[in-house]
Amino acid sequence: MLKIARKTLTCWATCLASLFLLVQVACDLYLPTVTANLVDKGIVGKNLPYIWQTGGKMLLVSALGLLVAFGNIYFASHQAMQVGQRLRTMLFAKVLTFSDDISLMQPAETLLNEEGTNISQG
């Protein structure tokens, strides 16, 4: 799998997807801390300005998490589609190098369908 990944993945898109995922997880893990502070300092202390300020911060962190989640999904799915396309291209090039003896045993369409099915299931 590492050989296939080195041949088929684009480095910058993979790094961006990983970075977006890291920021998304950081946002998700930060929200409970903000909520705890909201309860401890705002609700218990009856500090209405702090409640509004913290609520705004929570909305901003949630919006940032949503945006980076979209970025992560975009780049990860783009890479997945490119990997599939490159694997099919490599497979087709390999099948074209088979000798005529193999072609006589099985039609080329059968080989491509079987290998394509194995790749999509594997």
N, C-alpha and C positions, 0 to 999 in steps of 0.2 A: 504494500500500500504506500509506503514512503517513496518508492521509485515512481509509482504512478502520480503521487502528489507532486513530486518535484518536476515531473514532465508536464503536468496539466494545470496546476494552480498558478495564478498570478500573485506575485508577492505583495504588491501594494494593496490589492483588494482584500486579500486574506488578512493583512495587518489592520486595515481599516475596519473590517468586520470584527476582528478580535478587540480592537480598541473600543468600538461602539458597545460591544458586549460588556466590556469591563466598566465603562461609564454607566451602562444600564444597571448592572449589579450594584455599583456604588450608590446610585440613586435609590434603588430598592432597599438597600440596607440602611441608608441614612434616614429615610422617612419614619421608621419607628422611634428613633432618637428624638426627632423633632416633635413627634406626637407626644412622647413622654414629657418633654419640656413644656409643651403646650398645656398639658394637664397639670403638671407640678407648679409651674410659675404663673400660668395664665388663669386657669379655671379655679384652682385652689386659692390662689392669691387674689382672685377677682380683679385681675388686671386686663381690662378690655382692650387697650391699645396693643398690649403684647399679644393677645389672642389674634387680633387682626393682622399684626405684623407676621406672626408665625404662620397663620393661615395662608398669607400671601407667599411666604417662603415655601410652604408645602406645595402650593399650586405651581410655582416655578420649578421646583425639583421634579414634580410629577410631569410637567410639560417637557422638561429636558429629558427625562427617562423615556417618554413616549417618542420624542424625536430620534434619539439614538437607537431605540428599538426598531424604528422604521429603517434607519440607516443600516443597522445590523442585518435585518431581514433582506434588504435590497442587495447588499454586497454578498451575503452568504448564498442567496438563491442564484445570483448572477454567476458566482463561482461554480455552483453545482451544475448549472446548465452548461457552462463552458467545459467542465470536466466531462460531462456526458458527450458533448459534441466532439471533443478531442479524442475520447476513447473510441467512439464510433469511427472517426476518421482513421485512427491508428489500426483498428480492427479491419476496416475495409482495405487499407493498404497492405496489411498482412495477408488477407485472403487473396488479393491479387497476385501475390508472389508465389502462391501454391503452384505446383507443377500441373501439367495437363492430366497426369494419371489420377490425381485426386479429383480433378474436375469431372472425370469420367465416372468415378464412383458415386459422387453426390453432386447434384447441381449447386452452383454457387449461391443461389437464392436460399437453399436449405441451410448452407453453412452460415450465411449472414443472419438468417432468422434464428437459428439455434444459438449462435454466439450472442446476438443482440438480446435474446431472452435471458441468457445466463447473466449478462452484465446488468440488466435491469432488475433481476431478482437477487443478485449477489450483492 
